[in-house]
């Protein structure tokens, strides 16, 4: 199974949001082919079902932005339950909303928060 980096999933999610046509083909039990069309450009991506769900929910663009904003200008609370396979991390933001992700996504979010805080303080 092809394991995509969070940065790649952010780009796919952004392209998904601007696509004029989307085709999803379920290849195997855990693999999907996501085809995105925009202005005559056709891009195809092989994703896990989990990654597809998060793209469809707009996690990689909208939710991460909300979490980062809360982490930079407010407070977030992180809980990790390593017994949960796909979504072991729970991130609570100040308004009480909870987001769920994996450790790699959490590390990506932490890097962005640290970068933004450093940029603001300079």
N, C-alpha and C positions, 0 to 999 in steps of 0.2 A: 504494500500500500504506500502510495506517495504521501509523504508527510510534508505539508506546506508550512512555511513560517508564518507567524502572525502578520508580519509586514505584507506578505503576499496575499493573505486573506483580506487584509484591509483594502488592497488594490482591487481584488476581485469584487468585494462588497461595494466599493465605489463605482466600478464599472457596471455592476448589477443595477445600481440605483439610476444610472443614466441610460440603460439599455432600452431600446424601443421594442425588442422582442426577446423572450427568454424561453429556452427549451430545456427541460430536465428529463434525462433518461436514466432510469435505474438500471445499472449494469449488473451488479451483484448485490448480495445482501447488505453490504456496507459501503458500496461504491456507487457514485452517481456521476453522470456526465452533464455538466452545466454548460450550455451554449448561450452566449450573449451576443446580440446584434445591435449595432448602433452605427448609423450613417454609412451603411454598406460594409462595415467591418464586422467580421465574425470571429469571435474568440471562443475556444473550448477549454474547459477546465475539468479535471478529474478531482472530485472531492469525496471526503467521507460523508456519510449521512449527517453526522454531527456538525461538520463544517457547513454543509448546505443549510441546515436548520438555522445556524447562527447568521449566515448571510441573509437568509430570508427574513429573519427577525431584525436585521440591520444592526446586529451586535457590534461588528467590527468598525462601523463608522459612527453611528449615533450613540450607542450605549457606551462605548469606550470614551467618546468625547464627554458624555455626562459624568462618567466616573472620574476622568482626569480633571474636569472643571471642579468637581467636589473635592478632589484630593489636593488641588492647588489652592483653592480659595476657601475651603472649609475643612471638613473632616470625613474620612471614610474609615469603616471598621472592616477588617478582613478576618474571616474564619476559614480554616482549612480542615477538611475531614478526609484524610487519606484513604479511608475505606470506600469512598465513592469514586468510581472509575472515570466518568466523563466530565463531571462538573463538581470537583471536590472543593472549589473555592467559592465562598459566599462573600460578596462585597456589599456592605450596607452604606448608603450615602445619607447625608443629613436629613433629607425629607422622609427617611424610613424605607425608601425603595431598595430592593435587594436584586443584585445581579449575580449570575452564576457563570463560572468559567473554569479553565484548567490552570495549572501552575505556569505554563509557558505564557499564557495570556496575561496572568497576573504579573509576571516579571516584565512583560512588555508595557503594561499599564504603569508599573512602578517606575520604569525608566523614563517614560514620557512625563510623569508627574515630577520626578527629580529634575529633568531637563527644563521643564516649564518654570519650576520654582527657582532654579538657577538663573534662568533668563530674566525673570521678573526682578530678582534681587540685584542684578547687575545694572 
